[in-house]
Amino acid sequence: MNYPVVDFHCDALSKMMENANISFKDGYQLDVTYQRMLQGEVSLQCFAIYLSERWGTPRYEYILNQVDVFKSRVLPTADGMEWLKWREQIKHIRPKVGQNSEQKNLTENNISYQAGVKGALKNDHHKGGHSLKAIDINSLEVPSGCWGMLSVEGADGFEGNLFYVKMCFELGVRFLGLTWNYANWAADGVLEKRNGGLTKKGIELVRLCNEIGLLLDVSHLSPAGFWELTELTKQPFIASHSNVYRICPHPRNLSDEQIRAIVSMDGRIGLTFVPWFVKQDEASVKIKDLLPHIEHICELGGENHLMFGSDFDGIESWVKGLEHPACYPALAELLLKHYSESQIKGWFNNNALNFLETHLPERSKSSV
């Protein structure tokens, strides 16, 4: 059985900004494409706005450029994707269980989705594709089309200007990672040896985000910044793409204490597929190597707080058998050997959607 997926992190937009010829529909340069989203049943993909160090000094225009890429080159693809901005939209993303092609009440989106799956599977020549024979279309939990959401990875590009932050929220960005790996005007990143926390301006940024409804992401934040944020924030935060430090001691992974803190505030942890965050011997990482991370998060009380944050298009080597979104059914197949169906549904979509349904801003209360 296959499950609709919510993936909380990919870096396709920065690739597409650098190369105007990349097609989101099926571009060979991308891990995440529209066709592969259909194959892997990805109902909601969070697209990170990442400012590469190759581009020099971070500038706000680089953020705006990627918002434009999302609006003009991602959303219009094929039958069109929907843009998730508001809490009220979540009900349209939740899977419709038990629908099939014989039912008369299928929406046009679902009909298009099923046709797209068949076509994508028939035409896919990339590794990791799955045979149509292995998928019973009539038994799928069918999401209402494909949805996208925007996050910013690192506050660097806001140039210390809180008005830019508010403007970006009004444009539709809903998550902000305070840092990438290194220090910026708001806080220290996780690879800064001094392990500094939030700056004075960073504290103002957190307060603004809480006020307007821009949700926070700690995946690249320094430990000191993490603990300062737990004291300061009025909203739970997420770690969109981080694994377990005890299983794989990389500084980008979360300590047991951090995992417990996220669980206690009802935040979320996005299990990521970056090989060197999964296993120290990154040359031989397989899908099964994710299991110890899942098990440990569950042991710490995080069963209902676990989701996925693949980091596709942000990596140049991959977990074997998990190279792109079309491989999600293989992950589901493995997990079914070890966990219940209800747990897997939670990790694939329910845990993330429950968080979004609770903490995204309400359109009816917004001044945007």
C-alpha positions in Angstrom: 0.0 0.0 0.0 1.2 3.5 -0.7 0.6 6.7 1.2 0.4 10.4 0.3 3.5 12.2 1.4 4.3 15.6 3.0 7.9 16.5 2.4 9.1 19.5 4.4 12.3 20.4 2.6 13.8 20.4 -0.9 16.1 22.9 -2.7 14.8 22.8 -6.3 14.1 26.5 -6.4 17.8 27.6 -6.2 18.7 25.2 -9.0 15.9 26.6 -11.1 16.9 30.1 -10.4 20.4 29.4 -11.6 19.2 27.7 -14.8 16.2 29.2 -16.5 16.0 26.1 -18.8 15.2 23.6 -16.1 11.6 22.3 -16.4 9.9 21.5 -13.1 7.7 19.0 -14.9 10.5 16.5 -15.7 13.8 18.3 -15.7 16.7 15.8 -15.5 18.7 18.2 -13.4 16.2 18.0 -10.5 15.5 15.4 -7.9 12.0 16.8 -7.2 9.9 17.1 -10.3 6.2 17.2 -10.9 6.3 13.7 -12.5 8.1 12.3 -9.6 5.8 13.9 -7.1 3.0 12.1 -8.8 4.9 8.8 -8.8 5.7 9.1 -5.1 2.3 10.4 -4.2 3.8 13.6 -2.7 0.7 15.7 -2.0 2.6 18.6 -0.3 6.1 19.7 -1.0 7.8 22.5 1.0 10.2 24.4 -1.3 13.0 26.1 0.5 14.4 29.4 -0.7 18.2 28.9 -0.2 20.8 31.5 -1.0 23.9 29.8 -2.2 27.3 31.0 -1.0 28.3 31.0 -4.7 26.1 34.1 -5.2 28.2 36.2 -2.9 26.6 38.7 -0.4 23.1 37.6 0.4 20.5 39.9 -1.0 16.7 40.2 -0.7 16.3 40.1 -4.4 17.5 36.5 -4.4 14.6 35.6 -2.2 12.2 37.5 -4.4 13.6 35.8 -7.5 12.9 32.3 -6.0 9.4 33.3 -5.0 8.9 34.3 -8.7 10.4 30.9 -9.8 7.9 29.2 -7.6 4.9 31.2 -8.9 5.9 31.3 -12.6 7.6 27.9 -13.2 6.5 25.5 -10.5 2.8 26.2 -9.7 1.6 26.3 -13.4 3.2 22.9 -14.2 0.9 20.4 -16.0 -2.6 20.6 -14.5 -1.3 23.1 -12.0 -0.2 23.0 -8.3 -1.9 24.7 -5.4 -0.1 27.1 -3.0 -0.5 26.4 0.7 -0.7 29.6 2.7 -3.6 29.2 5.1 -4.9 26.9 7.8 -8.2 26.6 6.1 -6.6 24.9 3.1 -5.4 21.8 5.0 -8.8 20.1 4.6 -8.3 20.1 0.9 -4.9 18.3 1.2 -5.9 15.5 3.5 -6.2 12.2 1.7 -9.6 11.0 0.5 -9.6 7.4 1.7 -11.2 4.7 -0.4 -12.0 6.7 -3.5 -11.6 4.9 -6.8 -12.2 5.4 -10.5 -15.8 4.0 -10.4 -17.0 6.5 -7.8 -19.1 9.3 -9.4 -18.0 11.9 -6.9 -14.4 12.1 -7.8 -13.2 15.7 -8.3 -11.5 16.7 -11.5 -8.2 17.1 -9.6 -8.3 13.5 -8.4 -9.1 12.2 -11.9 -6.2 14.2 -13.2 -4.0 12.9 -10.4 -4.7 9.3 -11.2 -4.2 9.8 -14.9 -0.9 11.6 -14.1 0.3 8.7 -12.0 -0.4 6.3 -14.8 1.3 8.5 -17.4 4.3 9.2 -15.2 4.9 5.6 -14.3 4.6 4.6 -18.0 7.1 7.1 -19.1 9.6 7.1 -16.3 13.0 5.8 -17.3 14.8 6.9 -14.1 16.1 4.7 -11.3 13.7 4.2 -8.5 10.5 4.2 -10.6 7.8 1.7 -9.7 5.8 -0.6 -11.8 2.1 0.3 -12.3 1.3 -3.3 -11.5 2.5 -2.8 -8.0 0.0 0.0 -7.4 -3.7 -0.6 -6.9 -5.1 2.8 -8.0 -8.5 2.0 -6.4 -7.1 1.4 -3.0 -5.0 4.5 -2.8 -5.5 7.3 -0.3 -5.9 10.0 -3.0 -4.8 13.5 -2.2 -6.5 16.4 -3.9 -3.8 17.3 -6.4 -0.3 18.5 -5.7 0.4 21.4 -3.3 3.5 23.5 -2.7 4.6 25.6 0.3 7.4 28.1 0.7 10.1 28.4 3.4 13.3 30.5 3.6 16.5 28.7 4.7 18.5 31.3 6.6 17.5 34.9 7.4 20.7 36.2 5.6 18.9 37.5 2.6 16.6 39.7 4.6 19.6 41.9 5.2 18.6 42.7 8.7 15.4 44.4 7.5 12.3 43.2 9.4 10.1 44.9 6.9 11.5 42.5 4.3 10.5 39.6 6.6 6.9 40.9 6.9 6.7 41.5 3.1 7.9 37.9 2.5 5.2 36.6 4.7 2.6 38.6 2.8 4.0 37.1 -0.4 3.2 33.7 0.9 6.3 32.3 2.8 5.2 30.4 5.8 8.4 29.0 7.4 11.8 30.6 8.3 15.0 28.9 9.2 16.9 31.5 11.2 20.3 30.4 9.9 22.0 28.2 7.5 25.2 26.6 8.8 27.1 29.9 9.7 26.4 33.1 11.6 24.2 35.9 10.2 22.7 39.0 11.5 20.1 37.0 13.5 21.9 34.1 15.1 24.8 31.6 14.9 24.5 28.6 12.7 25.3 25.1 13.8 28.8 25.0 12.4 30.0 28.2 14.2 32.6 26.9 16.7 31.8 29.7 19.2 28.2 28.4 19.5 26.6 31.9 19.9 22.9 32.3 20.2 20.4 34.9 19.0 21.5 38.5 18.4 19.5 41.5 19.6 18.1 41.9 16.1 17.5 38.1 16.0 15.3 38.4 19.1 13.3 41.1 17.4 13.0 38.8 14.4 11.6 35.9 16.5 9.0 38.2 18.1 7.9 39.5 14.7 7.5 36.0 13.4 5.4 35.0 16.4 3.3 38.1 15.8 2.6 37.7 12.1 2.4 33.9 12.1 5.7 33.1 10.3 6.7 29.7 11.7 10.3 28.9 12.7 12.7 26.1 11.7 15.8 25.2 13.8 17.5 22.6 11.5 20.6 24.8 11.0 20.5 26.8 14.3 23.3 26.6 16.8 22.6 24.7 20.1 22.8 27.9 22.0 20.3 29.5 19.6 18.1 26.5 19.9 17.8 26.8 23.7 17.3 30.5 23.6 14.5 30.1 21.1 12.7 27.5 23.2 12.6 30.2 26.0 11.6 33.0 23.7 9.1 31.7 21.2 5.3 31.6 21.7 4.8 29.1 18.9 6.2 25.6 18.6 8.9 25.2 16.0 10.1 22.5 13.6 13.4 20.9 12.6 12.5 20.5 9.0 15.5 18.2 8.0 17.5 16.8 10.9 18.2 13.3 12.2 19.3 11.8 15.6 22.8 12.8 16.9 23.0 9.7 19.1 22.6 7.5 16.0 24.8 9.5 13.7 27.0 12.2 15.5 26.9 15.0 12.9 26.5 18.5 14.3 23.4 19.0 12.1 21.5 16.3 13.9 19.5 16.7 17.1 20.6 15.6 20.6 18.2 13.7 22.8 17.6 16.8 24.8 16.6 18.8 21.7 14.3 16.0 20.5 12.6 15.9 23.9 12.2 19.7 23.8 10.6 19.7 20.3 8.2 16.9 21.4 7.3 18.7 24.6 6.3 21.8 22.7 4.4 19.8 20.1 6.8 20.7 17.3 7.9 18.5 14.5 11.1 16.7 13.3 11.6 16.1 9.6 13.6 12.9 9.1 16.1 13.7 6.3 17.7 11.6 3.6 21.2 13.3 3.6 23.5 10.2 3.7 26.0 11.7 6.1 23.2 12.6 8.5 22.0 9.0 8.4 25.1 7.0 8.9 28.8 7.8 9.4 29.9 5.5 6.6 28.0 7.6 4.0 29.2 5.5 1.1 26.9 2.6 1.9 23.7 4.1 3.2 20.5 2.2 2.5 16.9 2.9 3.3 17.0 0.5 6.3 19.6 2.8 7.9 16.8 5.3 8.6 15.1 2.8 10.9 17.4 3.4 14.0 16.6 7.2 13.7 12.9 6.5 13.6 13.0 4.1 16.5 15.0 6.4 18.7 12.7 9.4 18.0 9.8 7.2 18.9 11.5 6.0 22.1 11.9 9.6 23.1 8.1 10.2 22.7 8.2 11.5 19.2 6.0 9.1 17.3 3.4 11.8 16.7 6.0 14.5 15.9 7.9 12.7 13.2 7.6 13.7 9.5 9.9 13.8 6.4 12.3 16.6 5.2 14.2 14.9 2.4 16.6 17.6 1.4 16.3 16.5 -2.2 18.1 18.8 -4.6 20.3 20.0 -1.7 22.5 16.9 -1.9 24.8 15.3 -4.5 24.7 11.8 -3.2 21.7 9.8 -2.0 20.5 7.0 0.2 20.5 4.0 -2.0 16.9 3.3 -3.2 15.8 6.8 -2.0 17.2 9.0 -4.7 14.0 11.1 -5.4 10.3 11.4 -4.6 9.3 8.5 -6.8 11.0 6.2 -4.2 8.7 7.0 -1.4 6.6 3.8 -2.0 9.8 1.8 -1.4 10.2 3.5 2.0 6.6 2.7 2.9 7.1 -0.9 1.9 10.1 -1.2 4.3 8.3 0.6 7.2 5.3 -1.7 6.9 7.6 -4.6 7.9 8.3 -2.9 11.2 5.5 -0.5 12.1 1.7 -0.3 12.0 -0.2 1.3 9.2 -1.4 4.1 11.5 2.1 5.0 12.5 3.2 5.1 8.8 0.3 7.3 7.9 1.3 9.7 10.7 4.9 9.9 9.5 4.0 10.2 5.8 1.3 13.0 6.2 -0.9 13.2 9.3 1.7 14.5 11.8 2.8 17.3 9.4 -0.8 18.2 8.4 -1.9 18.2 12.0 0.8 20.7 12.8 0.0 22.9 9.9 -3.8 22.8 10.6 -3.0 24.0 14.1 -0.3 26.6 13.5 -0.6 28.0 10.0 -2.2 31.5 10.1 -6.0 31.7 9.5 -7.0 33.6 6.3 -10.1 34.9 8.1 -7.9 36.6 10.8 -5.2 37.8 8.5 -4.8 41.4 7.3 -2.9 40.2 4.2 
